[in-house]
Amino acid sequence: MLIDYHAHVNFNAYKDDAKHVIDRALSNKVQMVLVGAQYSTSERAVQMAAEYPDGVWAAVGLHPTHLIEQEIKDPEASYMTRPERFDAEAYAKLAAHPKVVAIGECGLDYYHFPHGAAVDDIEAMIEEQKETLREHIHLASDLNLPLILHCRPRPNSKDDAYWDLINIIKEERAKGYEVNGVAHCFLGTEEAAADLVGLGIKIGFTGIITFKNAVELQNVARNLPMDAIVVETDCPYLAPVPHRGERNEPLYVRYVAKKIAELRHADETEVEDALYRNTVLLFPKMKA
């Protein structure tokens, strides 16, 4: 059994076949958490998870790129964001559903800003992201739920957003808030990963680690303590080899787990068992 702890089958990419995608994963012993990126997709994640007695859960949160209106252009996705302010009360009501196991995805994104934005405007956007992340932390602490943390550095930096994330976690803990969770789709250095693990934050790996050019990230996955690692697809994005370039789906998390085993020269079944245990420990409500 594996759990894809970060899937977006609640996104429009699956509007015609979401049930088939979910059923295909479940029939092959892959469970999942459907993750929201704004209120509408968070609500849909809860609704979809509620249709399954077991094996499908939800997370609710506001992705940092949705704080402003902007055009996102990535190799695997192109869309316009709809700006939203974080409404803690509204998200708390969603999170009260028994199938909600986490708050997120939320966090910091220093990679996507409106084209041509002035430096001062970008810094103001970053400050808004930080404040919104703190609001998510407060909600998660109040509800005793873990966080699914998005963190993407600037194009010319490997860790700037991670250092800010680490500092915010430390600051909020010093104020008395409980902060635990996972750094989703980790893209940073071994140093940043070690600091996050030292704070009790697990590290999430996607199909990126199956890419030939992901040598540095593969080293992170190879050298971390096994109990600090969880796996995800971030579908519909980042399909692993041998499906690179296709629409991703939760079933393909098996390729990520297989690569973890290969990198660590470990038995694949034992690695899958460890990853399953790690994920259940990360999201206690799965077994509540």
Long-range contacts (C-beta under 8 A, 24 or more apart in sequence): 1-29, 1-30, 1-31, 1-272, 1-276, 2-29, 2-30, 2-31, 2-231, 2-253, 2-254, 2-257, 2-272, 2-275, 2-276, 3-30, 3-31, 3-32, 3-33, 3-230, 3-253, 3-275, 3-276, 3-279, 3-280, 3-286, 4-30, 4-31, 4-32, 4-33, 4-231, 4-232, 4-233, 4-235, 4-250, 4-253, 5-32, 5-33, 5-148, 5-182, 5-204, 5-230, 5-231, 5-232, 5-279, 5-282, 5-283, 6-33, 6-35, 6-105, 6-148, 6-184, 6-185, 6-204, 6-206, 6-232, 6-233, 6-234, 7-32, 7-33, 7-34, 7-35, 7-232, 7-233, 7-234, 7-235, 7-249, 7-250, 8-34, 8-35, 8-37, 8-41, 8-234, 8-235, 8-236, 8-237, 9-34, 9-48, 9-235, 9-249, 9-250, 10-34, 10-35, 10-36, 10-41, 10-44, 10-45, 10-48, 10-58, 11-37, 11-41, 11-236, 13-236, 13-247, 14-236, 18-48, 21-249, 21-250, 21-251, 22-48, 22-52, 22-56, 22-250, 24-249, 24-251, 25-249, 25-250, 25-251, 26-52, 26-55, 26-56, 28-251, 28-254, 30-250, 30-251, 30-253, 30-254, 31-55, 31-56, 31-57, 32-56, 32-57, 32-250, 33-57, 33-58, 33-59, 33-101, 33-102, 33-148, 33-283, 34-58, 34-59, 35-59, 35-61, 35-102, 35-104, 35-105, 35-148, 36-60, 36-61, 36-105, 37-61, 37-62, 37-63, 37-66, 37-105, 38-62, 38-63, 38-66, 38-82, 38-84, 39-84, 39-87, 39-90, 39-91, 39-94, 42-91, 42-94, 43-94, 46-94, 46-97, 46-99, 46-100, 49-97, 49-99, 49-100, 50-97, 50-99, 56-99, 57-99, 57-100, 57-101, 57-283, 57-285, 57-286, 58-97, 58-99, 58-100, 58-101, 59-100, 59-101, 59-102, 59-103, 59-104, 59-105, 59-148, 60-91, 60-94, 60-95, 60-100, 60-103, 60-104, 61-91, 61-103, 61-104, 61-105, 61-106, 61-136, 61-148, 62-86, 62-91, 62-106, 62-132, 62-136, 63-105, 63-106, 63-107, 63-109, 63-150, 64-106, 64-107, 64-108, 64-109, 64-129, 64-132, 64-133, 64-150, 65-109, 65-112, 67-125, 67-128, 67-129, 67-132, 68-114, 68-125, 70-112, 70-113, 70-114, 71-114, 71-115, 72-112, 74-237, 76-236, 76-237, 76-238, 77-237, 86-132, 86-135, 86-136, 88-135, 88-138, 88-139, 91-139, 92-139, 92-142, 92-143, 95-139, 95-143, 95-145, 98-285, 98-288, 100-145, 100-285, 101-145, 101-146, 101-283, 101-284, 101-285, 101-286, 102-140, 102-145, 102-146, 102-147, 102-148, 102-181, 102-283, 103-136, 103-139, 103-140, 103-143, 103-145, 103-146, 103-147, 103-148, 104-136, 104-147, 104-148, 104-149, 104-150, 104-181, 104-184, 105-148, 105-149, 105-150, 105-184, 106-132, 106-133, 106-136, 106-147, 106-148, 106-149, 106-150, 107-133, 107-149, 107-150, 107-151, 107-165, 107-184, 108-133, 108-150, 108-151, 108-152, 108-161, 108-164, 108-165, 109-150, 109-151, 109-152, 109-161, 110-152, 110-153, 110-154, 110-157, 110-160, 110-161, 111-152, 111-153, 111-154, 111-155, 112-152, 130-164, 130-168, 133-165, 133-168, 134-168, 134-172, 137-168, 137-169, 137-172, 137-177, 137-179, 138-172, 138-177, 140-178, 140-179, 140-181, 141-172, 141-177, 141-178, 141-179, 144-178, 145-285, 146-180, 146-181, 146-182, 146-282, 146-283, 147-179, 147-180, 147-181, 147-182, 148-181, 148-182, 148-184, 149-181, 149-182, 149-183, 149-184, 149-201, 150-184, 150-185, 151-183, 151-184, 151-186, 151-187, 151-188, 152-187, 153-187, 153-188, 158-187, 158-188, 158-189, 158-192, 159-188, 159-189, 159-191, 159-192, 162-188, 162-192, 162-195, 162-196, 163-192, 165-196, 166-192, 166-195, 166-196, 166-199, 169-199, 169-201, 170-199, 181-282, 182-230, 182-282, 184-232, 184-234, 185-232, 185-234, 185-238, 186-217, 186-220, 187-217, 188-220, 189-216, 189-220, 190-219, 190-220, 190-223, 193-220, 193-224, 194-224, 197-224, 197-225, 197-228, 202-228, 202-229, 202-230, 202-278, 202-282, 203-228, 203-229, 203-230, 204-230, 204-231, 204-232, 205-229, 205-230, 205-231, 205-232, 205-256, 205-260, 206-231, 206-232, 206-233, 206-234, 206-238, 206-240, 206-256, 207-233, 207-234, 207-238, 207-239, 207-240, 207-241, 207-243, 207-244, 207-248, 207-252, 207-255, 207-256, 208-238, 209-240, 209-256, 209-259, 209-260, 209-263, 210-240, 210-241, 210-244, 210-255, 210-256, 210-259, 211-241, 211-244, 218-259, 218-263, 221-259, 221-260, 221-263, 221-264, 222-263, 222-264, 226-264, 226-266, 226-271, 226-274, 226-278, 227-274, 227-278, 228-278, 229-260, 229-274, 229-275, 229-278, 230-275, 230-278, 230-279, 230-282, 231-256, 231-257, 231-260, 231-275, 232-256
